[in-house]
Structures are given as C-alpha cells and as structure tokens.
Amino acid sequence: MILAEPVALTLLPWQQATWTSLQAGVRSDRLGHALLLRGPAGIGKRRLADLLAASLLCAQPQTDGLPCGVCDECRLLSAGSHPDLTRLVPDSESKTGEILAGQVRALCGSQTMTSSRGRRAVYRIAPAEAMNAVAANSLLKTLEEPASATLWLLVAEDPGRLPATVRSRCQMLTLSAPPADQARAWLRGELSRIGDDPGGAAADAGQLLMLGQGAPLRALALAGENDLKARQQCLLALQQVSAGKSDPLAVAKAWQSLEPRLILDWWVGWVSDWLRLQAAPDAPHLINPDQRRRLAAMAPGVSAAGGQRFLQQLYAARAEATSSVNQQLLFESLLLRWAMLTSAQARRTGRAPRGRADG
C-alpha cells in the first residue's frame, strides 16, 4: 500500500547529530543510493527518513539542510502528495501484514522513469522487514543497479530478518532512544501542546516513557485513553488466567481487536517487572511502577528459570508479530504456556487450566 500522509518538516531534537552527519553526506555526495535506518520502535525512524526525503526534494533548503517549508515542493510534502516521494507500507487490510512481491516490483518498475518534478525520486519502505522473501529478492536487483537520481530508504526495527544480500547493499544507520531527560522534556511539551490529559493519566511523562520503553513517540501514543484502558484490561486478563478464573483461549480471542506488537510490548514489560519483584519485592526500578502491587501479588512461587524461559518466548513472539504468523494461534499458545507456568492449579497437577497446552 502506498502511504499518503503529511510529511513532518521539523527535526526531532534527539536526531540533531544524526541529521548533521546525513547532511555532511549529502554535501560531499557520499550519501549513496540506499540507506537502512534501524532502531527500536517509537524513536522517529520513519519521520527522519521522510525529513531527509523532504530535504532532498525542497527547492530551497535551509543552510542546515532542513526543508524551507514554504516552496511548492514543501507544500506538496506537507499535504502528503509529492509525486517524487513514494512510501510503501503493508496493506492495512492484509491478513499477513506482509509487503508482497508485486508491490515491490511495481515500485521498482516506477523508478525507471524520471522524477516527476525533475529533482530526485525517493522511495521509502517501512517496516522493511515486512517484505516477504520473494519481495526482498525483487528489490535486490534494483539495489544492485539503481537508477540515477534515486534514493532508497529502508526502515527497520529488526533488520536481521532482511536477507544479508539486501543489507549489504545499503548504508546502515543505527538510531537509538534519546537520553531520558531529553525525551521527557519533549514529551511534556507535546502533551502540553495537544492538551492530551485524559483524566490525568497522561500527566506523568516519566511514567509514559517507562511504559514506552524510553521511546518518546511510543510514549506519546500511549497517552491516549483507549491504549491505557486496554493495557489495564490486558493485565487484568493475565491475572485472571493465572488465578484459573479465565480461559486462555477466550482471552486470546478477545485480544484479536488489539495491535499484537503493542500487547507483546506490554507483556514483556510486565513479566520483566514480575521477575524483578519475585527476586526483590522492593525493587526500585520498574517499567510499570503503577502496577507494582498487582504484579508482586501475581503467581508467587514460580521458579526464576521458568519465568526467564517464558520471557524469552515473549521476545521471540514479539519478533514475529509483524510477520504472517496467525495472531490468534500465537496468543493462544502464549496464554496456555502462561497458565501452565503461573496457575497454582497447574503447578500442582501439571495441567493447563481450561485449555490445551499443545501450542
């Protein structure tokens, strides 16, 4: 699916050093024809890629390379309709969440034409690891023999899922989360600007950042009332499964309407905190300090080794969450394992409550 949404023409403050480096590459003509931007979710990788595209397409960029914001090119970018910036993302209606070979071939075919407005053509694929194997191989020949005046921007959280041949033909740019103080200051400013304070839940920027694992854009997204409510409901469901009061299969079905990656991010944080609290009830640093009491009371007596094994399973599941894996089967398997691990009845009998443990 080709994305058509406005391009933000401002630089996130924690990306200043990276931007300076990119502009040095532009000025010395060392930028290359393909960049692979890697880093955790929620730190602005796509936004940086789009801003670089805007800088290259702007008719009169500023001395620091930032787009001017007033020329015809910038107006088209702000409207999300510039013909020389093409952004490929998974189809929102796709059941697999993949970027398919046909989409990539069509994109590669379009680069044989000259840019519509005579400057440069930029192609962005995000998340690049959503390309299936055939799609990634379809891109390979284009990366080997790119058309002139084109730039490919691949954005990935898990570039290891891309073929090594694709990675080797891109210049790698690694991005990381900003320092906590800088992230907190930015988030406070954004929350103040948009006036997003549902019942006071979004007022604590520090806590939102912990929930967002230090990623400011993810933390900002969590400020919405619906996400916070869903987080509370999901943790309650896990607690009910541990107590043998909820069917893991029913919970997996109820979670189908939620973003799987978001649930798995939350779950990783809960289990990490749960393990910390099992080892030290007064552990000072938690990802979810607002849930300390609930997590400390949940399923006491589970072995640390068993908890660590389950945490590794969650990490593996999170890495697969954007692939073609069946979401319901994934959650059924994890919830049944969670029931086997944490339910007092299961620890006594060796059986999962209200379900089968064959996932």
Secondary structure, 3 states (H helix, E strand, C coil): CECCCCCCCCCCHHHHHHHHHHHHHHHCCCCCCEEEEECCCCCCHHHHHHHHHHHHHCCCCCCCCCCCCCCHHHHHHHHCCCCCEEEECCCCCCCCCCECHHHHHHHHHHCCCCCCCCCCEEEEECCHHHECHHHHHHHHHHHHCCCCCEEEEEEECCHHHCCHHHHCCCEEEECCCCCHHHHHHHHHHHHHHHCCCHHHCCCCHHHHHHHCCCCHHHHHHHCCHHHHHHHHHHHHHHHHHHCCCCCHHHHHHHHHHCCHHHHHHHHHHHHHHHHHHHHCCCCCCCCCHHHHHHHHHCCCCCCHHHHHHHHHHHHHHHHHCCCCCCHHHHHHHHHHHHHHHHCHHHHHHCCCCCCCCCC
